[in-house]
Amino acid sequence: MDAETSVLSQQLEQTDRGRAERQQANSSVVSDSFLSRARTALERQRAVCREPGDLPERVFKDILGQAEGTYFGKKHDLARVRGLSDWKKAVPIRCYPALRPYIDKLLDGDSNVLTRSEPYALLKTSGSSGKPKLIPTTRHWRNAYRGRALYAQWGLYFEHIGFDRARDTAVLDLSWERSTSSQSEGGYPSYSISQRPAAVSSTDWVPSWYEESWFQGVEGEDYKSGLYRKLRLLAGSDVRIIVALNPSKIVGLAEQLAERGEDLISDIRNGTLAGRATHVDRDRDLAARLDRSRQANGGTLRLRDLWPNLSLVVSWNSASAALYRPWLEEVTPGIPKLPFSATGTEGIVTIPVDEHISAGPLAIDLGLYEFAPVGQREEGTDLEPDAETLDYRDVEVGGTYNIVMSQANGLYRYDLGDRYTVVDRVGGVPRLEFAGRTGFGSSFTGEKLTEEDVYNAVRLSLGEHWRGRPLFSLVPVWATPPGYTLAIEWPQDCPLSAPEFAAAVERQLQQLNIEYAEKRRTDRLTPITVLPLRPGAFGVVEERRRLEGASPAQLKHHWIQRNGDLLRYLGTDTQR
């Protein structure tokens, strides 16, 4: 039995156990009660934007109440805090390393450390800043804040297609999935927020598709097999909304459909999953229709072929994620796009309430947010503990700010490390667009390369040979002097040699970034080298990291790496 068949066998045992009497086709059709709850949450969120009133002050009092009497509260003398000015004097701005001693106390078995509501799990961050962090999560935080926010954004998506129509609509939710297991840290369950195994209560986010087998994570299942399983199990449903965090996952879904279209048609015709029996009935009419579409499209199936009524695609669509827009449009042409909330493990910053394509109003009812103009911090450094911050009422349209967040989960005056630009205002609340991670780029000698610099340099260098979805990443290589290696899945029809392509990228990069050009002119950086890779090399790296325990949310593709680890993962076996 090969590895894929073994995994699928395990999957079938997990998903079919106890489901013999269930409906014969997987679905995710939303219930009336779920729609009502989403609509109510959206209306409430819009009312918050129109008239915030004293809501931010009430949220602050709740956060303060969670901290009072705790180890953190006593250490910072929070019993004396009466307002925001006292709060800022008592609690310094801190990044995760300064918070870690409190987490260590939790891991050592102490209680009442950060919040009166004890954590029930520790969430792993996405790891974009290096080693995953552990963030406490409490039932109070989920019930009073996070769960409600998710209902509000989904209310927008259902409103977009029409609440009445949504009653008969199926949803493909790729933003998270129920995991089958979790690790343990200091006695606490530990997992990525996109892989949480269960809701904590009826007020938490519990979607209509919560019990569907396509939504369940499968132990040992690789990324592509997971996407194919979802395609197969939802093939007979009227999917009208696809939601993901990263647009790359929707592109990957479309690529799996294109690559395995013939397999899918066979599985639908025979009532199988990857050739093995499943609880979903065969559908020969659907298989015949898809086969005709595939032949008409030159042997390729598209998402709209499988789901003709697909009406909305949701994902992040700003900062580096915006670079996926052409590819996302290519696989979902003409289908409206809306943003997912600006959300992370630590908390939610924005919640979309209208059809702005990439930004949403500040979620002032979910936490206390302070704004530090980007000029107050040097690139690659932390905010000073006593840095001056602004209230949300005082930020300026067009300004870009670092976010300092306080949440009822125990993150108090936390330097989130994210930058947001104020696009406009929605009622009394600023609309924010994610502008990127602070310092996410590379700067050996002050060149301050950004992901956008690298992306555009490669695009311009490939010229007419830029097509499809070329995968590449710039890797910093320390030497004397230092330099960069561009690892790229080599375009098969590119007439340039690797040295010629490296020279072209070098020229473009110097035109796009004058600081880089200056460092090259003075020989403080060596010329870029190119590492050609076989097609699929980055997928191999992703799978290796997945086997090492990285969660889907940690596996974001970046056009610049923070260190040379990628070269270690690539090794020599993936080189062209």
VOGU-3710 file (C-alpha; in Angstrom, 3 decimals, decimal comma):
1> mdaetsvlsq> 0,000/0,000/0,000  1,556/3,321/-1,039  1,735/6,359/1,276  -1,163/8,224/-0,339  -3,435/5,159/-0,255  -2,524/4,579/3,396  -3,380/8,152/4,333  -6,647/7,990/2,402  -7,507/4,724/4,117  -7,013/6,394/7,497
11> qleqtdrgra> -9,083/9,348/6,321  -11,955/7,116/5,264  -11,945/5,353/8,621  -11,978/8,690/10,470  -14,633/10,438/8,411  -16,978/7,497/7,851  -16,994/6,200/11,400  -20,422/6,861/12,868  -21,683/8,538/9,667  -23,291/5,638/7,849
21> erqqanssvv> -26,746/7,145/8,251  -25,730/10,623/7,118  -26,689/12,294/3,878  -25,188/10,743/0,794  -23,433/13,903/-0,403  -21,201/16,183/1,620  -22,578/19,665/1,923  -22,174/22,846/3,896  -25,556/24,456/3,318  -26,035/27,119/5,971
31> sdsflsrart> -28,922/26,988/8,416  -31,461/29,739/9,070  -30,228/30,156/12,649  -26,639/30,509/11,479  -27,613/33,104/8,862  -29,640/35,031/11,413  -26,731/35,124/13,803  -24,345/36,287/11,079  -26,748/39,009/9,920  -27,230/40,285/13,482
41> alerqravcr> -23,481/40,370/14,105  -22,892/42,313/10,861  -25,581/44,851/11,704  -24,091/45,299/15,157  -20,603/45,806/13,719  -21,877/48,474/11,342  -23,640/50,212/14,230  -20,344/50,181/16,168  -18,658/51,946/13,240  -21,400/54,560/12,910
51> epgdlpervf> -21,410/55,449/16,583  -18,644/53,960/18,757  -19,877/55,791/21,833  -18,185/54,625/25,020  -17,617/51,111/23,712  -13,782/51,411/23,607  -13,818/52,544/27,229  -15,976/49,562/28,226  -13,605/47,188/26,416  -10,680/48,779/28,248
61> kdilgqaegt> -12,399/48,260/31,614  -12,965/44,600/30,786  -9,313/44,138/29,821  -8,254/45,841/33,043  -10,661/43,659/34,997  -9,106/40,529/33,477  -5,642/41,680/34,608  -6,481/42,915/38,130  -5,375/40,612/40,918  -3,175/38,521/38,645
71> yfgkkhdlar> 0,581/38,164/38,894  0,859/40,636/36,003  -1,610/43,021/37,632  0,236/43,068/40,952  3,611/43,447/39,260  2,354/46,535/37,396  0,250/47,888/40,288  -2,873/47,907/38,137  -5,127/48,442/41,160  -4,107/52,110/40,910
81> vrglsdwkka> -4,998/52,440/37,220  -8,060/54,626/36,662  -7,798/55,500/32,979  -5,781/55,179/29,784  -3,087/57,621/30,866  -2,488/55,581/34,031  -2,500/52,398/31,934  0,219/53,713/29,624  2,377/54,726/32,585  1,929/51,402/34,363
91> vpircypalr> 2,345/49,012/31,429  5,293/49,361/29,018  4,988/48,470/25,344  6,554/45,057/24,860  7,221/42,488/22,149  6,956/38,752/22,643  10,402/38,174/24,228  9,412/40,511/27,070  6,088/38,682/27,432  7,677/35,227/27,382
101> pyidklldgd> 8,534/35,104/31,134  4,799/35,261/31,894  4,149/32,426/29,436  6,936/30,439/31,101  5,159/30,812/34,454  2,059/29,268/32,877  4,183/26,439/31,474  5,621/25,899/34,963  2,118/25,306/36,302  1,337/28,694/37,855
111> snvltrsepy> -2,202/30,075/37,659  -3,661/33,579/37,728  -0,637/34,840/35,785  -2,003/37,144/33,063  -5,790/36,837/33,225  -8,428/35,908/35,782  -9,967/33,632/33,168  -7,433/30,828/32,978  -6,112/29,797/29,525  -7,507/26,551/28,160
121> allktsgssg> -4,895/26,331/25,352  -1,778/27,976/23,973  -1,982/29,006/20,344  1,008/28,857/18,033  1,619/31,905/15,903  2,153/31,795/12,149  5,898/31,865/12,722  6,549/34,680/10,225  8,989/36,178/12,723  10,895/32,959/13,336
131> kpklipttrh> 10,244/30,308/16,002  6,501/29,997/16,737  5,290/31,887/19,788  2,762/30,589/22,299  -0,254/32,843/22,861  -2,695/32,148/25,710  -6,362/31,830/24,791  -9,189/31,936/27,333  -12,876/31,109/27,218  -13,702/34,682/28,189
141> wrnayrgral> -11,733/36,012/25,219  -13,301/33,630/22,736  -16,863/33,966/24,014  -16,918/37,735/24,531  -14,819/38,782/21,548  -13,335/36,535/18,910  -16,267/34,265/18,096  -18,668/37,180/17,590  -16,272/38,948/15,228  -16,143/35,964/12,887
151> yaqwglyfeh> -19,924/35,875/12,608  -19,895/39,555/11,591  -17,509/39,116/8,667  -19,369/36,050/7,432  -22,561/38,079/7,573  -21,003/40,353/4,946  -20,219/37,415/2,667  -23,741/36,031/2,877  -25,212/39,488/2,365  -23,120/39,832/-0,801
161> igfdrardta> -24,791/36,849/-2,447  -28,146/37,522/-0,746  -29,342/36,049/2,546  -32,330/34,361/0,888  -30,091/32,714/-1,713  -27,585/31,758/0,978  -30,087/29,306/2,490  -29,455/26,970/-0,423  -25,768/27,827/-0,750  -22,797/25,646/0,053
171> vldlswerst> -19,565/27,141/1,383  -15,981/25,960/0,985  -14,182/27,277/4,055  -10,403/26,998/3,709  -9,655/29,535/6,453  -9,323/26,833/9,125  -10,174/23,215/9,775  -10,836/21,047/12,778  -7,636/19,233/13,595  -7,614/15,654/14,782
181> ssqseggyps> -4,975/16,192/17,441  -2,878/18,799/19,193  0,482/18,938/20,888  1,001/19,805/24,532  3,017/22,627/26,049  3,309/22,624/29,828  0,100/20,659/30,115  -1,840/22,965/27,809  -3,128/21,834/24,409  -1,178/23,710/21,728
191> ysisqrpaav> -2,137/24,206/18,094  -2,437/26,803/15,367  -5,568/28,938/15,551  -6,414/27,714/12,033  -6,403/24,119/13,310  -8,322/24,330/16,585  -10,050/21,027/17,319  -13,313/22,295/18,859  -15,409/25,300/19,822  -15,423/26,242/23,514
201> sstdwvpswy> -19,149/27,039/23,779  -22,298/27,794/21,824  -21,274/31,475/21,617  -17,989/30,614/19,936  -17,686/30,499/16,137  -19,481/27,297/15,101  -20,245/27,253/11,352  -22,938/25,128/9,729  -20,268/22,942/8,119  -18,621/22,204/11,490
211> eeswfqgveg> -19,424/18,472/11,379  -18,878/17,883/7,655  -16,170/15,362/6,803  -14,565/17,641/4,200  -13,952/20,166/7,008  -12,163/17,701/9,288  -8,396/17,610/9,289  -6,855/14,212/8,558  -3,800/13,017/10,416  -0,853/12,619/8,031
221> edyksglyrk> -2,639/14,072/5,020  -0,451/16,217/2,792  -1,484/19,630/1,518  -2,447/18,677/-2,043  -4,332/15,560/-0,988  -6,312/17,669/1,459  -7,360/20,086/-1,268  -8,325/17,224/-3,584  -10,394/15,599/-0,832  -12,369/18,832/-0,406
231> lrllagsdvr> -12,923/19,093/-4,164  -14,203/15,523/-4,285  -16,468/15,642/-1,245  -18,057/18,946/-2,297  -18,297/18,072/-5,993  -22,053/17,528/-5,778  -22,777/20,686/-3,773  -23,785/24,136/-4,963  -20,673/25,959/-3,685  -21,063/29,717/-4,111
241> iivalnpski> -18,497/31,058/-1,645  -14,823/30,077/-1,223  -13,037/31,581/1,766  -9,340/31,350/2,654  -6,776/33,385/4,546  -4,055/33,295/1,918  -5,001/33,684/-1,751  -2,331/31,107/-2,585  -4,588/28,406/-1,126  -7,389/29,239/-3,571
251> vglaeqlaer> -4,887/29,242/-6,421  -3,614/25,877/-5,162  -7,169/24,523/-5,091  -7,656/25,538/-8,732  -4,337/23,956/-9,663  -5,335/20,669/-8,024  -8,587/20,698/-9,989  -6,666/21,305/-13,219  -4,027/18,656/-12,490  -6,391/15,957/-11,232
261> gedlisdirn> -9,500/16,680/-13,277  -9,494/13,240/-14,858  -9,135/11,586/-11,425  -11,994/13,675/-10,072  -14,319/12,752/-12,911  -13,519/9,070/-12,401  -14,136/9,325/-8,649  -17,477/11,081/-9,188  -18,541/8,503/-11,783  -17,630/5,576/-9,524
271> gtlagrathv> -18,532/6,983/-6,105  -14,934/6,787/-4,904  -12,257/8,994/-3,358  -8,864/8,505/-5,002  -10,186/5,204/-6,316  -11,396/3,920/-2,947  -14,968/3,463/-1,756  -16,504/6,366/0,147  -19,888/7,263/1,643  -20,658/9,726/-1,186
281> drdrdlaarl> -22,860/8,286/-3,945  -21,734/8,129/-7,558  -23,069/10,840/-9,870  -22,704/9,815/-13,501  -24,575/12,866/-14,827  -22,182/15,227/-13,040  -19,195/13,202/-14,232  -20,435/13,406/-17,824  -20,985/17,170/-17,584  -17,514/17,735/-16,164
291> drsrqanggt> -15,959/15,513/-18,812  -17,566/17,627/-21,544  -16,300/20,811/-19,862  -12,824/19,354/-19,528  -12,671/18,430/-23,209  -14,003/21,855/-24,217  -11,286/23,525/-22,093  -8,427/21,608/-23,679  -8,214/18,986/-20,943  -8,483/21,332/-17,953
301> lrlrdlwpnl> -11,223/21,716/-15,355  -11,864/25,101/-13,756  -13,540/25,996/-10,472  -16,571/27,404/-12,280  -16,920/24,113/-14,191  -17,266/22,267/-10,886  -19,360/24,961/-9,208  -21,184/27,014/-11,883  -22,800/29,328/-9,301  -19,547/30,325/-7,601
311> slvvswnsas> -20,222/33,981/-6,747  -17,656/35,159/-4,201  -14,000/34,576/-3,342  -12,589/35,800/-0,026  -8,953/36,092/1,084  -6,376/38,567/2,311  -5,711/41,032/-0,468  -3,164/43,579/0,752  0,606/43,872/1,282  2,407/40,817/-0,172
321> aalyrpwlee> -0,914/38,952/-0,574  -1,917/41,597/-3,126  0,808/40,261/-5,421  -1,390/37,186/-5,916  -4,203/39,226/-7,454  -3,334/38,385/-11,085  -3,158/34,638/-10,337  -6,315/34,724/-8,253  -8,171/36,507/-11,039  -6,812/34,020/-13,565
331> vtpgipklpf> -8,357/31,048/-11,729  -11,562/32,892/-10,684  -12,136/35,299/-13,594  -14,882/37,855/-13,095  -15,846/36,533/-9,649  -16,123/39,301/-6,989  -13,403/39,380/-4,326  -13,764/40,515/-0,710  -11,162/40,620/2,076  -10,891/38,361/5,083
341> satgtegivt> -10,545/40,183/8,397  -7,073/41,334/9,390  -6,688/38,609/11,954  -3,910/36,715/13,615  -3,251/34,492/16,575  -2,866/37,459/18,883  -6,142/39,105/17,917  -8,295/40,700/15,241  -7,472/44,215/14,026  -10,098/44,854/11,330
351> ipvdehisag> -13,483/43,419/10,358  -14,831/44,070/6,825  -18,356/45,520/6,826  -18,717/46,620/3,201  -17,336/45,764/-0,224  -13,974/47,516/-0,006  -11,631/45,075/-1,715  -8,675/45,148/0,687  -9,361/47,042/3,932  -11,752/47,065/6,854
361> plaidlglye> -12,646/49,297/9,804  -10,763/48,923/13,082  -12,379/46,351/15,373  -12,704/48,780/18,282  -15,056/46,444/20,155  -12,512/43,618/20,331  -9,556/45,234/22,043  -7,674/48,410/22,901  -5,591/49,678/19,974  -2,866/52,311/20,014
371> fapvgqreeg> -1,077/53,732/16,993  2,597/54,674/16,723  3,593/56,500/13,499  6,115/54,420/11,566  8,705/57,175/11,872  8,960/56,493/15,593  10,777/53,206/15,113  13,907/52,405/13,168  13,610/49,574/10,667  14,151/46,217/12,328
381> tdlepdaetl> 13,863/47,524/15,907  11,166/47,244/18,564  9,086/50,159/19,714  10,460/51,840/22,818  8,575/50,786/25,976  7,436/54,367/26,517  6,858/55,311/22,860  4,149/57,915/22,300  0,967/56,436/20,850  -2,231/57,856/19,398
391> dyrdvevggt> -5,851/56,950/19,945  -7,853/55,666/16,962  -9,669/59,011/16,865  -6,393/60,861/16,209  -4,904/58,910/13,294  -4,760/60,623/9,903  -6,053/59,315/6,591  -3,012/58,331/4,515  -0,843/57,772/7,582  0,880/54,438/8,287
401> ynivmsqang> 1,172/53,228/11,862  2,539/50,434/14,015  -0,208/48,761/16,036  0,031/48,318/19,816  -2,702/45,954/20,985  -4,235/45,073/24,331  -6,562/42,053/24,419  -8,505/40,205/27,088  -6,359/37,112/26,422  -3,433/38,589/28,379
411> lyrydlgdry> -1,582/40,530/25,680  -1,250/43,958/27,237  0,258/46,836/25,209  1,684/44,250/22,840  3,810/45,467/19,928  2,119/43,461/17,220  4,890/44,123/14,700  2,357/44,968/11,969  1,930/48,202/10,031  -1,424/49,518/8,838
421> tvvdrvggvp> -2,303/52,422/6,571  -5,431/54,485/7,229  -7,397/54,368/3,952  -10,434/56,409/5,018  -13,080/56,334/7,741  -16,226/54,284/8,182  -18,421/56,443/10,391  -16,300/57,231/13,425  -13,784/54,434/12,875  -10,644/54,424/10,681
431> rlefagrtgf> -10,528/51,917/7,825  -7,163/50,159/7,865  -5,232/48,260/5,226  -2,464/45,905/6,245  0,817/47,344/4,957  3,137/44,538/6,052  5,235/43,291/8,898  7,611/45,764/10,454  11,050/44,996/9,140  9,869/42,182/6,871
441> gssftgeklt> 12,460/42,488/4,181  16,215/42,285/4,254  18,925/44,777/4,996  22,500/43,562/5,438  23,985/47,022/4,931  20,995/49,385/4,883  19,714/48,349/1,439  16,214/47,719/2,892  15,022/45,339/0,196  11,298/44,666/0,263
451> eedvynavrl> 9,221/41,791/-1,067  7,742/44,179/-3,612  11,250/45,065/-4,852  12,090/41,399/-5,414  8,742/40,508/-6,961  8,919/43,361/-9,483  12,577/42,750/-10,322  11,855/39,111/-11,236  8,671/40,007/-13,121  10,453/42,631/-15,215
461> slgehwrgrp> 13,438/40,358/-15,845  11,252/37,506/-17,102  9,265/39,873/-19,338  7,154/37,889/-21,806  8,215/34,670/-20,062  6,379/35,726/-16,884  3,343/33,496/-16,959  1,517/31,078/-14,748  2,684/31,359/-11,154  6,493/31,341/-10,978
471> lfslvpvwat> 7,706/30,569/-7,470  10,876/32,186/-6,222  12,394/33,670/-3,107  15,444/35,781/-2,340  17,658/34,240/0,341  20,199/36,293/2,347  23,625/34,631/2,414  26,119/35,860/4,993  29,704/36,155/3,770  32,370/38,835/3,533
481> ppgytlaiew> 30,803/40,763/1,921  27,258/39,338/2,134  24,854/38,881/-0,767  21,695/37,164/-1,973  20,728/33,960/-3,774  17,540/33,928/-5,813  15,986/30,462/-5,661  13,476/30,050/-8,501  11,521/27,216/-10,074  13,015/27,660/-13,505
491> pqdcplsape> 10,608/28,567/-16,346  11,027/25,816/-18,927  10,857/28,160/-21,917  13,145/30,869/-20,530  15,941/31,448/-23,089  18,263/33,046/-20,510  20,944/31,114/-18,708  21,047/31,350/-14,922  23,943/33,881/-14,984  22,143/35,987/-17,638
501> faaaverqlq> 18,947/35,952/-15,609  20,882/36,894/-12,448  22,376/39,881/-14,284  18,917/40,970/-15,457  17,475/40,759/-11,940  20,489/42,648/-10,629  19,877/45,505/-13,107  16,178/45,708/-12,292  16,748/45,602/-8,551  19,252/48,443/-8,707
511> qlnieyaekr> 16,756/50,547/-10,661  13,971/49,791/-8,201  15,986/50,336/-5,011  18,589/53,107/-4,950  19,953/51,987/-1,584  20,635/48,531/-2,995  22,304/50,122/-6,022  24,553/52,191/-3,762  25,605/49,182/-1,688  26,405/47,242/-4,840
521> rtdrltpitv> 28,335/50,170/-6,338  30,523/50,347/-3,237  30,972/46,528/-3,112  29,280/46,205/0,253  27,073/43,537/-1,332  28,027/40,818/-3,793  26,012/40,353/-7,020  22,892/38,221/-6,900  23,300/34,564/-7,808  20,484/32,409/-9,174
531> lplrpgafgv> 19,681/28,889/-7,978  17,483/27,194/-10,642  15,095/24,630/-9,178  12,982/21,843/-10,569  9,243/22,549/-10,817  7,599/21,732/-7,501  10,711/22,368/-5,395  8,953/24,813/-3,094  6,174/22,273/-2,626  8,765/19,744/-1,494
541> veerrrlega> 10,079/22,242/1,057  6,566/22,940/2,266  5,899/19,241/2,757  9,156/18,768/4,664  8,234/21,612/7,008  4,746/20,167/7,388  6,204/16,815/8,428  8,322/18,657/11,007  5,130/19,998/12,580  4,570/23,349/10,852
551> spaqlkhhwi> 0,884/24,291/10,588  -0,741/25,487/7,332  -0,759/29,061/8,639  3,012/28,917/9,131  3,651/27,926/5,528  3,320/31,299/3,894  5,328/31,914/0,748  7,624/34,933/0,966  9,601/36,591/-1,786  12,323/37,374/0,759
561> qrngdllryl> 13,548/34,971/3,424  14,678/36,140/6,856  17,633/33,750/6,914  19,302/30,985/4,929  17,170/28,109/6,199  15,429/27,741/2,829  18,704/26,668/1,197  19,073/23,945/3,818  15,552/22,681/3,102  16,125/22,762/-0,649
571> gtdtqr> 19,329/20,756/-0,526  20,830/19,457/-3,733  18,128/16,948/-4,648  15,685/19,642/-5,791  18,094/21,603/-7,929  17,694/21,663/-11,679
//
